[in-house]
Amino acid sequence: MLGSPDSRQGTWGMAGASTHNYTFHPPGGYRVRILRVYGNLQGWMRDPGVPGKCAGVLWGLRSNGDDSSAMDPASGNTMLYIQDATCGAPFRDSVDVKIENGLLAADNVLRSIVAVFLNETGQPIHIEPSFTVVYRFEQMEQ
């Protein structure tokens, strides 16, 4: 992922994001609750020969439910958020998180989002989360 020019105030370089949706299929009358996520986030520059230039990367897991939060700015639906950076060297971040707010919206979709930001390298960044999700089906309240 290279991104496109980031014109937001206080930023520079390129920024972009990509979303993958995973839909669960619980029995009728049930919803999905995410309990734990474990695995890793890894990445690298395709051509790391750009001395002194870096790029930020992130990975998040979200639901499609109400995004309001008691904190501003914050997201009520982000259950995992990992942020790192690379200045050329590959990185691998281990993840093993007990999820506290893992009830998915009624559509039972888990969104995995990867992004690059402040990418001043001019190079695409490979960003790859590899993860296992522990979940359960919960009966919907009537």
Residue pairs with C-beta under 8 A, 6 or more apart in sequence:
1 16
1 18
1 114
1 115
1 116
1 124
1 125
1 126
1 127
2 14
2 16
2 116
2 119
2 123
2 124
2 125
3 13
3 14
3 15
3 16
3 116
3 117
3 119
4 14
4 15
4 16
5 13
5 14
6 12
6 13
6 14
6 15
6 117
6 118
8 15
11 117
11 118
12 118
12 120
13 55
13 117
13 118
13 119
13 120
13 121
14 55
14 116
14 119
14 120
15 115
15 116
15 117
15 118
15 119
16 115
16 116
17 113
17 114
17 115
17 116
18 113
18 114
18 115
19 111
19 112
19 113
20 111
20 112
20 113
21 109
21 110
21 111
21 112
22 109
22 110
22 111
22 112
22 133
23 107
23 108
23 109
23 110
24 32
24 104
24 108
24 109
24 110
24 135
25 108
26 32
26 108
26 137
27 137
29 139
29 140
30 137
30 138
30 139
30 140
31 103
31 104
31 106
31 108
31 137
31 138
31 140
32 103
32 104
32 108
32 110
32 135
32 136
32 137
32 138
33 102
33 103
33 104
33 135
33 136
33 137
33 138
34 61
34 79
34 99
34 102
34 103
34 104
34 110
34 133
34 134
34 135
35 98
35 99
35 102
35 134
35 135
35 136
36 96
36 97
36 98
36 99
36 133
36 134
37 61
37 79
37 80
37 95
37 96
37 97
37 99
37 131
37 132
37 133
37 134
38 95
38 96
38 97
38 131
38 132
38 134
39 94
39 95
39 129
39 130
39 131
39 132
40 92
40 93
40 94
40 95
40 129
40 130
40 131
41 57
41 59
41 82
41 84
41 91
41 92
41 93
41 95
41 127
41 128
41 129
41 130
42 90
42 91
42 92
42 93
42 128
42 130
43 57
43 84
43 86
43 90
43 91
43 125
43 126
43 127
43 128
44 86
44 89
44 90
44 91
44 125
44 126
45 55
45 86
45 88
45 121
45 123
45 124
45 125
45 126
46 123
46 124
46 125
46 126
47 123
48 88
48 89
48 123
49 88
50 88
50 121
50 122
50 123
51 88
52 87
53 87
53 88
53 120
53 121
53 122
54 85
54 86
54 87
54 118
54 120
54 121
55 85
55 86
55 87
55 116
55 117
55 118
55 119
55 120
55 121
55 123
55 125
56 83
56 84
56 85
56 116
56 117
56 118
56 119
57 83
57 84
57 85
57 86
57 91
57 114
57 115
57 116
57 117
57 125
57 127
58 81
58 82
58 83
58 84
58 113
58 114
58 115
58 117
59 80
59 81
59 82
59 112
59 113
59 114
59 115
59 127
59 129
60 78
60 80
60 81
60 82
60 112
60 113
60 115
61 78
61 79
61 80
61 110
61 111
61 112
61 113
62 75
62 77
62 78
62 79
62 110
62 111
62 113
63 77
63 79
63 103
63 104
63 105
63 109
63 110
63 111
64 77
64 104
64 105
64 107
64 109
64 111
65 76
65 77
65 103
65 104
65 105
66 76
66 77
67 75
67 76
67 77
68 76
69 75
69 76
76 101
77 101
77 105
79 99
79 100
79 101
79 102
80 95
80 97
80 99
82 93
82 95
82 129
84 91
84 93
85 91
86 125
88 121
95 129
95 131
102 135
103 138
104 110
110 133
112 129
112 131
114 127
114 128
114 129
115 127
116 125
116 127
119 125
